[in-house]
């Protein structure tokens, strides 16, 4: 039975606040209770994975020497016990954790919960989005209805549904199999979908993958902006047009965007991409830029605190210090003449919530240019200014843009107004995962 006392001992152990008496009590409980051991090891696995992910951002507080030595001895003892128990009692330990859920439900109607641990075996999702982070830092987002089988931390089998994957160097070689296709990651981000009729689509957002099938056993190399298709009745790997539409729900979650509402659209850039060439009258478009990047210089931004964006003097702009790991996104409304009233002013509203805190937003044209070389596509020319036009204080006229950073520091509430032929654009900097 998992009781509050046991959970308290485990929490203190993981947070390095356990006293000597707490450690002894926990050790006795683990040796005498296999259910407690299972619960403890699940907590250790999840804690270890999350700690690796966030260790760069955590500022540790030094403990007195005696407490440090005691904590080290307790941790070593518990690690030895955990290893022995894991070897003898838990043949199928967790290999991934559910880190994001957006309306995700299993086939029994039970909602998935963040923090749940995943072992090897089948996983069914009736609807919604579920993101899995593996112990090797690979991560996949599954969009239901989907049936997937988690084989180990380096391989999954997709029977139907949509999966997007982001694979770091620590997990190069990660495999997504379907009934007709074998997809091997070579350090990249990609999407795989399987229809009810057995049609498999593979789309490479970034980097490279190798795709093979029964008729192409030696594999075919795909790079950014390429896509292929296989069918249940044919073992050939056929090239198709690069189109990320079917991945636009799952890919944002995989890229650190927890949720969007209103007229928002998430688009993965392809080869020869230029944001200014992507026109859309109906949506605020979100482009992922640099991921988990550590700038080596101070970055000047327009906004860091919750509230509504207002113009400020250049010398008063807040700055972000270097050596902070960041992920950047570019948001824009690029209107164009269309319809019966082609030159009418466009007004688009939306809301976006990131999985990690927003540390800065860049609005002004000058700052966008400064940050382009760091986060964006260098040497790209725009026909004119592309700033957010905030309402001047006391001005009651219509037609200004509005960007509000919510109190949670993860959500932006946006309304952009633009005439065809003009471009509203701003850059969002988020803590890297």
TORNU-291157 format. One record per residue (C-alpha): residue number from 1; chain; x, y, z. Coordinates in steps of 0.25 Angstrom, whole numbers, plus 2048, in hexadecimal, padded with zeros to 3 digits. Example, Ala and Ser with C-alpha at 12.3 -4.5 7.8 and 13.67 -1.06 7.14 Angstrom:
residues 2
(node 1; A; (831; 7EE; 81F)),
(node 2; A; (837; 7FC; 81D)),
This chain:
residues 433
(node 1; A; (800; 800; 800)),
(node 2; A; (805; 80E; 7FC)),
(node 3; A; (803; 817; 808)),
(node 4; A; (806; 826; 80B)),
(node 5; A; (812; 822; 814)),
(node 6; A; (818; 81A; 809)),
(node 7; A; (816; 825; 7FF)),
(node 8; A; (81C; 82F; 809)),
(node 9; A; (829; 827; 80B)),
(node 10; A; (82A; 825; 7FB)),
(node 11; A; (828; 834; 7F9)),
(node 12; A; (833; 838; 803)),
(node 13; A; (83C; 82D; 7FE)),
(node 14; A; (83B; 833; 7F0)),
(node 15; A; (83C; 841; 7F4)),
(node 16; A; (848; 83E; 7FD)),
(node 17; A; (841; 843; 80A)),
(node 18; A; (840; 835; 810)),
(node 19; A; (845; 834; 81F)),
(node 20; A; (84D; 828; 823)),
(node 21; A; (841; 822; 82A)),
(node 22; A; (838; 825; 81D)),
(node 23; A; (843; 81D; 815)),
(node 24; A; (843; 811; 81E)),
(node 25; A; (834; 811; 81F)),
(node 26; A; (833; 811; 80F)),
(node 27; A; (83E; 806; 80E)),
(node 28; A; (836; 7FD; 817)),
(node 29; A; (829; 7FF; 810)),
(node 30; A; (82F; 7FC; 802)),
(node 31; A; (836; 7EF; 807)),
(node 32; A; (829; 7EA; 80D)),
(node 33; A; (81E; 7EF; 803)),
(node 34; A; (81F; 7EC; 7F4)),
(node 35; A; (814; 7F5; 7F0)),
(node 36; A; (81B; 801; 7F7)),
(node 37; A; (828; 7FD; 7EF)),
(node 38; A; (820; 7FE; 7E2)),
(node 39; A; (81A; 80B; 7E6)),
(node 40; A; (828; 810; 7EA)),
(node 41; A; (82F; 80C; 7DD)),
(node 42; A; (824; 813; 7D5)),
(node 43; A; (826; 820; 7DC)),
(node 44; A; (836; 81E; 7DB)),
(node 45; A; (834; 81C; 7CC)),
(node 46; A; (82C; 828; 7CA)),
(node 47; A; (834; 831; 7D3)),
(node 48; A; (841; 82D; 7CC)),
(node 49; A; (83B; 830; 7BE)),
(node 50; A; (836; 83D; 7C2)),
(node 51; A; (842; 841; 7CA)),
(node 52; A; (84B; 83E; 7BE)),
(node 53; A; (842; 847; 7B6)),
(node 54; A; (841; 853; 7BF)),
(node 55; A; (84F; 852; 7C6)),
(node 56; A; (855; 85D; 7BE)),
(node 57; A; (84A; 867; 7C4)),
(node 58; A; (84A; 862; 7D2)),
(node 59; A; (853; 86B; 7DC)),
(node 60; A; (857; 862; 7E7)),
(node 61; A; (859; 866; 7F5)),
(node 62; A; (865; 862; 7FD)),
(node 63; A; (863; 859; 809)),
(node 64; A; (86C; 859; 815)),
(node 65; A; (877; 84E; 814)),
(node 66; A; (871; 844; 81D)),
(node 67; A; (863; 845; 817)),
(node 68; A; (869; 843; 809)),
(node 69; A; (871; 837; 80D)),
(node 70; A; (865; 831; 814)),
(node 71; A; (85C; 834; 808)),
(node 72; A; (867; 82D; 7FE)),
(node 73; A; (868; 821; 807)),
(node 74; A; (858; 81F; 807)),
(node 75; A; (857; 822; 7F8)),
(node 76; A; (862; 817; 7F6)),
(node 77; A; (85B; 80D; 7FF)),
(node 78; A; (84E; 80F; 7F9)),
(node 79; A; (853; 80F; 7EB)),
(node 80; A; (85A; 801; 7EE)),
(node 81; A; (84D; 7FC; 7F3)),
(node 82; A; (845; 801; 7E8)),
(node 83; A; (84E; 7FB; 7DE)),
(node 84; A; (84D; 7ED; 7E4)),
(node 85; A; (83E; 7EE; 7E6)),
(node 86; A; (83D; 7F3; 7D7)),
(node 87; A; (845; 7E7; 7D2)),
(node 88; A; (83E; 7DC; 7DA)),
(node 89; A; (82F; 7E1; 7DC)),
(node 90; A; (82C; 7EB; 7D0)),
(node 91; A; (82F; 7E4; 7C3)),
(node 92; A; (828; 7EF; 7BB)),
(node 93; A; (82C; 7FC; 7C1)),
(node 94; A; (826; 809; 7BB)),
(node 95; A; (82D; 80F; 7AF)),
(node 96; A; (825; 81C; 7AD)),
(node 97; A; (81C; 826; 7B4)),
(node 98; A; (810; 82D; 7AF)),
(node 99; A; (814; 83C; 7AF)),
(node 100; A; (809; 843; 7A8)),
(node 101; A; (7FA; 83F; 7A6)),
(node 102; A; (7F0; 847; 79E)),
(node 103; A; (7E3; 841; 79F)),
(node 104; A; (7E9; 833; 79E)),
(node 105; A; (7E0; 827; 7A2)),
(node 106; A; (7E3; 818; 7A1)),
(node 107; A; (7DA; 80E; 79B)),
(node 108; A; (7D3; 80B; 7A8)),
(node 109; A; (7CF; 81A; 7A9)),
(node 110; A; (7D9; 81D; 7B4)),
(node 111; A; (7E1; 82A; 7B3)),
(node 112; A; (7F0; 829; 7B2)),
(node 113; A; (7F7; 831; 7BD)),
(node 114; A; (804; 838; 7BC)),
(node 115; A; (80F; 831; 7C4)),
(node 116; A; (80A; 823; 7C1)),
(node 117; A; (815; 819; 7BE)),
(node 118; A; (815; 811; 7B1)),
(node 119; A; (81A; 803; 7B0)),
(node 120; A; (81C; 7FA; 7A4)),
(node 121; A; (80F; 7F5; 79E)),
(node 122; A; (803; 7FA; 796)),
(node 123; A; (7FD; 808; 798)),
(node 124; A; (7F0; 80C; 792)),
(node 125; A; (7EB; 81B; 791)),
(node 126; A; (7DC; 81D; 78E)),
(node 127; A; (7DE; 82C; 78C)),
(node 128; A; (7E7; 838; 78F)),
(node 129; A; (7F6; 839; 790)),
(node 130; A; (800; 833; 799)),
(node 131; A; (80F; 835; 79A)),
(node 132; A; (819; 82B; 79E)),
(node 133; A; (827; 82F; 7A3)),
(node 134; A; (830; 823; 7A3)),
(node 135; A; (83C; 821; 7AD)),
(node 136; A; (845; 823; 7A1)),
(node 137; A; (83F; 831; 79F)),
(node 138; A; (838; 82C; 792)),
(node 139; A; (829; 832; 792)),
(node 140; A; (81D; 82F; 78A)),
(node 141; A; (80F; 834; 789)),
(node 142; A; (804; 82B; 786)),
(node 143; A; (7F7; 830; 780)),
(node 144; A; (7EA; 827; 782)),
(node 145; A; (7E3; 81F; 77E)),
(node 146; A; (7F0; 818; 77E)),
(node 147; A; (7F6; 80A; 781)),
(node 148; A; (805; 809; 784)),
(node 149; A; (80E; 7FF; 78A)),
(node 150; A; (81A; 804; 793)),
(node 151; A; (824; 7F9; 791)),
(node 152; A; (830; 800; 798)),
(node 153; A; (836; 80D; 799)),
(node 154; A; (83B; 80D; 78B)),
(node 155; A; (82F; 807; 784)),
(node 156; A; (820; 808; 782)),
(node 157; A; (817; 802; 779)),
(node 158; A; (80B; 80B; 773)),
(node 159; A; (7FF; 802; 76F)),
(node 160; A; (7F6; 80E; 76C)),
(node 161; A; (7F6; 81D; 76F)),
(node 162; A; (800; 829; 76F)),
(node 163; A; (80D; 82A; 776)),
(node 164; A; (817; 835; 776)),
(node 165; A; (825; 833; 77B)),
(node 166; A; (831; 83C; 780)),
(node 167; A; (83E; 834; 781)),
(node 168; A; (84A; 83A; 788)),
(node 169; A; (858; 834; 786)),
(node 170; A; (857; 82B; 792)),
(node 171; A; (84C; 823; 78B)),
(node 172; A; (851; 823; 77C)),
(node 173; A; (84C; 816; 776)),
(node 174; A; (83E; 817; 77C)),
(node 175; A; (834; 80F; 774)),
(node 176; A; (826; 810; 770)),
(node 177; A; (820; 804; 769)),
(node 178; A; (813; 802; 762)),
(node 179; A; (80D; 7F6; 75B)),
(node 180; A; (814; 7FB; 74E)),
(node 181; A; (81F; 804; 752)),
(node 182; A; (82C; 804; 75A)),
(node 183; A; (830; 813; 75E)),
(node 184; A; (83E; 815; 765)),
(node 185; A; (841; 822; 76B)),
(node 186; A; (84F; 828; 767)),
(node 187; A; (84D; 834; 771)),
(node 188; A; (841; 83C; 76D)),
(node 189; A; (832; 83F; 76E)),
(node 190; A; (828; 838; 766)),
(node 191; A; (81A; 833; 765)),
(node 192; A; (814; 826; 762)),
(node 193; A; (805; 823; 760)),
(node 194; A; (7FD; 816; 75D)),
(node 195; A; (7EF; 816; 758)),
(node 196; A; (7E4; 80C; 75A)),
(node 197; A; (7E7; 807; 74C)),
(node 198; A; (7F5; 804; 74F)),
(node 199; A; (7FB; 810; 748)),
(node 200; A; (808; 815; 74E)),
(node 201; A; (80D; 823; 74D)),
(node 202; A; (81B; 828; 751)),
(node 203; A; (81F; 837; 752)),
(node 204; A; (82C; 83D; 756)),
(node 205; A; (82B; 84A; 75D)),
(node 206; A; (83A; 84B; 760)),
(node 207; A; (847; 843; 75E)),
(node 208; A; (847; 835; 758)),
(node 209; A; (840; 827; 759)),
(node 210; A; (842; 81A; 752)),
(node 211; A; (835; 813; 74C)),
(node 212; A; (835; 805; 748)),
(node 213; A; (82A; 7FB; 744)),
(node 214; A; (829; 7ED; 73E)),
(node 215; A; (82C; 7F2; 730)),
(node 216; A; (837; 7FC; 735)),
(node 217; A; (83E; 7F4; 740)),
(node 218; A; (84B; 7FC; 73F)),
(node 219; A; (844; 809; 743)),
(node 220; A; (842; 816; 73D)),
(node 221; A; (847; 823; 743)),
(node 222; A; (83D; 82F; 745)),
(node 223; A; (841; 83D; 749)),
(node 224; A; (83A; 849; 74E)),
(node 225; A; (82E; 84C; 745)),
(node 226; A; (82D; 83F; 73F)),
(node 227; A; (821; 835; 740)),
(node 228; A; (81E; 827; 73C)),
(node 229; A; (812; 81D; 73C)),
(node 230; A; (810; 80E; 73C)),
(node 231; A; (803; 806; 73B)),
(node 232; A; (7FF; 7F9; 741)),
(node 233; A; (7FE; 7F3; 733)),
(node 234; A; (80C; 7F8; 72E)),
(node 235; A; (81A; 7F7; 734)),
(node 236; A; (81F; 803; 72C)),
(node 237; A; (823; 810; 733)),
(node 238; A; (81D; 81B; 72A)),
(node 239; A; (820; 82A; 72B)),
(node 240; A; (815; 833; 72E)),
(node 241; A; (813; 842; 730)),
(node 242; A; (818; 848; 73D)),
(node 243; A; (80C; 84B; 745)),
(node 244; A; (80C; 84C; 754)),
(node 245; A; (7FC; 84E; 755)),
(node 246; A; (7F9; 841; 75B)),
(node 247; A; (804; 843; 766)),
(node 248; A; (800; 851; 76A)),
(node 249; A; (7F9; 84D; 776)),
(node 250; A; (804; 843; 77C)),
(node 251; A; (810; 84B; 777)),
(node 252; A; (80E; 857; 780)),
(node 253; A; (80D; 84F; 78D)),
(node 254; A; (81A; 848; 789)),
(node 255; A; (820; 856; 787)),
(node 256; A; (81C; 85B; 794)),
(node 257; A; (80F; 862; 791)),
(node 258; A; (804; 85C; 79B)),
(node 259; A; (7F8; 862; 795)),
(node 260; A; (7F2; 86C; 78A)),
(node 261; A; (7E4; 872; 789)),
(node 262; A; (7DE; 87C; 780)),
(node 263; A; (7E4; 87E; 772)),
(node 264; A; (7F2; 878; 774)),
(node 265; A; (7FA; 86F; 76B)),
(node 266; A; (807; 868; 76D)),
(node 267; A; (80F; 866; 761)),
(node 268; A; (81C; 85E; 760)),
(node 269; A; (826; 865; 756)),
(node 270; A; (82B; 85E; 74A)),
(node 271; A; (837; 860; 742)),
(node 272; A; (83A; 86E; 73C)),
(node 273; A; (830; 873; 746)),
(node 274; A; (82E; 882; 747)),
(node 275; A; (823; 887; 752)),
(node 276; A; (820; 893; 749)),
(node 277; A; (81C; 88A; 73E)),
(node 278; A; (811; 883; 746)),
(node 279; A; (804; 88A; 745)),
(node 280; A; (7F8; 887; 74D)),
(node 281; A; (7EC; 890; 74F)),
(node 282; A; (7E5; 888; 759)),
(node 283; A; (7EF; 883; 763)),
(node 284; A; (7FA; 888; 76C)),
(node 285; A; (805; 87E; 767)),
(node 286; A; (80F; 878; 771)),
(node 287; A; (81D; 874; 76B)),
(node 288; A; (827; 86C; 774)),
(node 289; A; (835; 872; 774)),
(node 290; A; (841; 86E; 77C)),
(node 291; A; (83F; 863; 786)),
(node 292; A; (847; 862; 794)),
(node 293; A; (851; 86D; 78F)),
(node 294; A; (85B; 874; 798)),
(node 295; A; (85E; 882; 794)),
(node 296; A; (86B; 888; 797)),
(node 297; A; (867; 896; 797)),
(node 298; A; (85D; 89F; 79E)),
(node 299; A; (84F; 89F; 797)),
(node 300; A; (847; 8AC; 798)),
(node 301; A; (838; 8A9; 798)),
(node 302; A; (82B; 8B1; 799)),
(node 303; A; (823; 8AA; 7A3)),
(node 304; A; (827; 8A1; 7AF)),
(node 305; A; (81C; 8A3; 7B9)),
(node 306; A; (80D; 89F; 7B9)),
(node 307; A; (804; 8AA; 7B3)),
(node 308; A; (801; 8B1; 7A6)),
(node 309; A; (80C; 8B5; 79D)),
(node 310; A; (80E; 8C4; 79C)),
(node 311; A; (819; 8CB; 794)),
(node 312; A; (826; 8CF; 79C)),
(node 313; A; (833; 8D7; 799)),
(node 314; A; (83E; 8CF; 794)),
(node 315; A; (847; 8D2; 7A0)),
(node 316; A; (83C; 8CD; 7A9)),
(node 317; A; (83A; 8BF; 7A2)),
(node 318; A; (83D; 8B3; 7AC)),
(node 319; A; (848; 8AA; 7A9)),
(node 320; A; (84A; 89B; 7AA)),
(node 321; A; (857; 896; 7AF)),
(node 322; A; (85F; 88C; 7A7)),
(node 323; A; (862; 87D; 7AA)),
(node 324; A; (853; 87B; 7AC)),
(node 325; A; (84D; 86F; 7A4)),
(node 326; A; (842; 875; 79B)),
(node 327; A; (838; 870; 790)),
(node 328; A; (833; 87A; 787)),
(node 329; A; (826; 87B; 77F)),
(node 330; A; (822; 886; 774)),
(node 331; A; (813; 88A; 773)),
(node 332; A; (80E; 892; 768)),
(node 333; A; (802; 897; 760)),
(node 334; A; (805; 899; 752)),
(node 335; A; (7F8; 89E; 74B)),
(node 336; A; (7F6; 89F; 73C)),
(node 337; A; (7EB; 8A4; 732)),
(node 338; A; (7E0; 89A; 731)),
(node 339; A; (7D1; 899; 72F)),
(node 340; A; (7C6; 8A3; 72B)),
(node 341; A; (7CD; 8AE; 734)),
(node 342; A; (7DB; 8AA; 732)),
(node 343; A; (7E2; 8B6; 739)),
(node 344; A; (7D9; 8B5; 746)),
(node 345; A; (7E1; 8B5; 753)),
(node 346; A; (7E3; 8A8; 759)),
(node 347; A; (7E0; 8A5; 768)),
(node 348; A; (7E4; 898; 76E)),
(node 349; A; (7E4; 893; 77C)),
(node 350; A; (7EA; 887; 783)),
(node 351; A; (7F0; 882; 790)),
(node 352; A; (7FD; 879; 791)),
(node 353; A; (802; 872; 79E)),
(node 354; A; (810; 86D; 79E)),
(node 355; A; (814; 861; 7A7)),
(node 356; A; (820; 869; 7AD)),
(node 357; A; (820; 877; 7B2)),
(node 358; A; (822; 883; 7A8)),
(node 359; A; (82E; 88B; 7AC)),
(node 360; A; (82D; 896; 7A1)),
(node 361; A; (825; 89B; 796)),
(node 362; A; (82B; 8A3; 78A)),
(node 363; A; (822; 8AD; 783)),
(node 364; A; (829; 8B9; 77D)),
(node 365; A; (82F; 8B8; 76F)),
(node 366; A; (83D; 8BC; 774)),
(node 367; A; (83D; 8B1; 77E)),
(node 368; A; (838; 8A7; 775)),
(node 369; A; (843; 8AA; 76B)),
(node 370; A; (84D; 8A9; 777)),
(node 371; A; (848; 89B; 77B)),
(node 372; A; (847; 896; 76D)),
(node 373; A; (855; 892; 76C)),
(node 374; A; (854; 88A; 779)),
(node 375; A; (846; 883; 778)),
(node 376; A; (841; 886; 76A)),
(node 377; A; (845; 884; 75C)),
(node 378; A; (851; 88D; 759)),
(node 379; A; (852; 896; 74D)),
(node 380; A; (843; 896; 74A)),
(node 381; A; (83E; 8A3; 745)),
(node 382; A; (830; 8A8; 748)),
(node 383; A; (829; 8B3; 740)),
(node 384; A; (826; 8BC; 74C)),
(node 385; A; (825; 8BD; 75B)),
(node 386; A; (81E; 8B1; 761)),
(node 387; A; (81C; 8B6; 770)),
(node 388; A; (810; 8B4; 779)),
(node 389; A; (808; 8C2; 779)),
(node 390; A; (804; 8C3; 787)),
(node 391; A; (7F9; 8CE; 78B)),
(node 392; A; (800; 8DB; 790)),
(node 393; A; (7FC; 8DF; 79E)),
(node 394; A; (7EF; 8E7; 79E)),
(node 395; A; (7EC; 8E4; 78F)),
(node 396; A; (7DD; 8DF; 78D)),
(node 397; A; (7DE; 8DC; 77E)),
(node 398; A; (7DC; 8CE; 778)),
(node 399; A; (7E6; 8C5; 771)),
(node 400; A; (7F1; 8C3; 77A)),
(node 401; A; (7F8; 8B5; 77E)),
(node 402; A; (7F7; 8AF; 78C)),
(node 403; A; (800; 8A5; 792)),
(node 404; A; (7FE; 8A1; 7A0)),
(node 405; A; (807; 898; 7A9)),
(node 406; A; (7FE; 891; 7B3)),
(node 407; A; (801; 890; 7C2)),
(node 408; A; (805; 881; 7C0)),
(node 409; A; (811; 886; 7B7)),
(node 410; A; (80E; 87B; 7AD)),
(node 411; A; (802; 881; 7A5)),
(node 412; A; (801; 88C; 79B)),
(node 413; A; (7F3; 892; 798)),
(node 414; A; (7F5; 898; 78A)),
(node 415; A; (7ED; 8A1; 781)),
(node 416; A; (7F4; 8A6; 774)),
(node 417; A; (7EE; 8B0; 76A)),
(node 418; A; (7F5; 8B2; 75C)),
(node 419; A; (7F2; 8B7; 74E)),
(node 420; A; (7F5; 8AE; 743)),
(node 421; A; (804; 8AF; 73E)),
(node 422; A; (809; 8B2; 74C)),
(node 423; A; (80F; 8A8; 756)),
(node 424; A; (80D; 8A7; 765)),
(node 425; A; (818; 89F; 76C)),
(node 426; A; (81E; 89C; 77A)),
(node 427; A; (827; 892; 780)),
(node 428; A; (824; 88B; 78D)),
(node 429; A; (830; 885; 795)),
(node 430; A; (82C; 87A; 79F)),
(node 431; A; (834; 872; 7A9)),
(node 432; A; (83A; 865; 7A2)),
(node 433; A; (835; 858; 7A7)),
